[in-house]
Amino acid sequence: MTERKNERRGLGRGLSALMAEVGADIGFAGGGSEPAAPVERQGIQSVPIEALRPNPDQPRRHFDASRLSELEESIREKGIIQPLIVRPDPDGPGKFEIVAGERRWRAAQNARLHEVPVIVKNFSDSEVLEIAIVENIQRAELSPIEEAFGYKQLMERFGHTQEKIAEALGKSRSYIANLLRLLNLPDEVRAMLESGDLSVGHARALITAPDPVALARKVIEGGLTVRQAESLARKIHEPRKPQSTAAPREKDADTKVLEDDLSANLGMSVVIDHRAGGEGQVIIRYKTLDQLDQLCQLLSQVR
């Protein structure tokens, strides 16, 4: 119960502080898999490879076989230069859970190493997940769906908001929001995205489509660009307008001025339909999901 309460308090020591602590130990800079040369560091110990187990909340679900093979060859040649970060495994004495470095652990097994260098840290569940997500994101090895799932875990399990995650990771809130929307896609479309048949831009255009799977197939079969996919999705949404024989009502000057002011301030097309009796409607047209996200932020600030 205490651990769960602590998880809900926020980012704890702060994500930047956590990564600085890890970086000081392993030379982490978000770049390649191994630093250029070994560095003498204190606190490193060797443990049997079978004493380690992967983090069950690791956001990455797929490991590229060719990259893993390259890392295996590097380990055969030079050994493991960059130690793994682990924490004590509560399920067994002398056992450890991997916080950062699961690829190195897998490659070391393939290279038939008996022991690996580690640094032991006492991280909480929240800190372990945060480090795993950031390590993978900075190494550009997560798929968009895996990255989105990692953000979802941070929100649902640890109570972080999109704003807090964006601030901690140096991302925009719209970037986080747009990735999370990908999780609303059907499994078949997610698979197309993970395989590279669809780009993130394509997938975002399909999110609100009535039949994303059918539209995704059309996009792939036709080799459509993102703009073409967005246009196709809009056509599906736009109902056919009935032919009207009535002459359009003339708007008064004040309404036109108000439309122009709102359009200029929002950067989007605004139409005001003011009717007799004081009722009416305001229509705001957006062209991209980024504009919609911007509009949602503006509306959420209105009290």
Long-range contacts (C-beta under 8 A, 24 or more apart in sequence): 3-124, 3-125, 6-124, 6-126, 7-124, 7-125, 7-126, 7-157, 7-158, 7-159, 8-158, 8-159, 10-159, 10-160, 10-164, 11-126, 11-130, 11-160, 11-164, 11-168, 12-124, 12-126, 12-127, 13-127, 14-168, 15-130, 15-134, 15-168, 15-169, 16-168, 18-123, 18-127, 18-130, 18-131, 19-131, 19-134, 21-121, 22-85, 22-99, 22-100, 22-121, 22-131, 22-135, 25-83, 25-85, 25-119, 25-121, 26-82, 26-83, 26-85, 26-100, 26-101, 26-119, 27-82, 28-100, 28-135, 30-138, 30-139, 31-139, 32-139, 33-71, 33-74, 33-82, 33-103, 33-104, 33-139, 34-71, 34-74, 34-78, 34-81, 34-82, 35-81, 35-82, 37-81, 38-81, 41-83, 41-119, 43-119, 43-120, 44-83, 44-117, 44-118, 44-119, 45-117, 45-118, 45-119, 45-120, 46-115, 46-116, 46-117, 46-118, 47-86, 47-96, 47-115, 47-116, 47-118, 48-114, 48-115, 49-105, 49-108, 49-109, 49-113, 49-114, 49-115, 49-116, 51-94, 51-95, 51-96, 52-84, 52-86, 52-95, 52-96, 52-97, 52-98, 52-105, 52-116, 52-118, 53-89, 53-95, 53-96, 53-97, 53-98, 54-97, 54-98, 54-102, 54-105, 55-97, 55-98, 55-99, 55-102, 55-128, 55-129, 55-132, 57-125, 57-128, 57-129, 57-132, 57-153, 58-102, 58-132, 59-129, 59-132, 59-133, 59-136, 59-142, 59-146, 59-147, 59-149, 59-150, 59-153, 60-102, 60-132, 60-136, 60-141, 60-142, 60-146, 61-146, 62-143, 62-146, 62-194, 63-103, 63-106, 64-141, 67-103, 67-141, 68-103, 68-106, 68-107, 68-110, 69-110, 71-103, 71-104, 71-107, 72-107, 72-110, 72-111, 74-107, 75-104, 75-107, 75-108, 75-111, 75-113, 76-111, 79-113, 80-104, 80-108, 80-113, 80-116, 80-117, 83-116, 83-117, 83-118, 83-119, 84-116, 84-117, 84-118, 84-119, 85-118, 85-119, 85-121, 85-131, 86-118, 86-119, 86-120, 86-121, 87-120, 87-121, 87-122, 87-123, 87-128, 88-120, 88-122, 96-120, 97-128, 99-123, 99-128, 99-131, 99-132, 100-131, 100-132, 100-135, 125-157, 126-157, 126-158, 129-153, 129-154, 129-157, 129-158, 130-154, 130-168, 134-169, 137-169, 143-193, 143-194, 144-179, 144-182, 144-193, 144-194, 144-200, 144-203, 145-182, 145-183, 145-190, 145-193, 145-194, 147-179, 148-179, 148-180, 148-182, 148-183, 149-183, 151-176, 151-179, 151-180, 152-180, 152-183, 173-293, 173-297, 174-290, 174-293, 174-294, 177-293, 178-204, 178-289, 178-290, 178-293, 181-207, 181-289, 182-207, 185-212, 186-212, 186-213, 188-213, 188-216, 189-213, 189-216, 192-216, 192-220, 199-226, 201-226, 201-229, 202-226, 202-229, 204-289, 205-229, 205-230, 205-232, 205-233, 206-233, 207-289, 208-233, 208-237, 209-233, 209-236, 209-237, 210-236, 230-288, 266-295, 266-298, 267-291, 267-294, 268-295
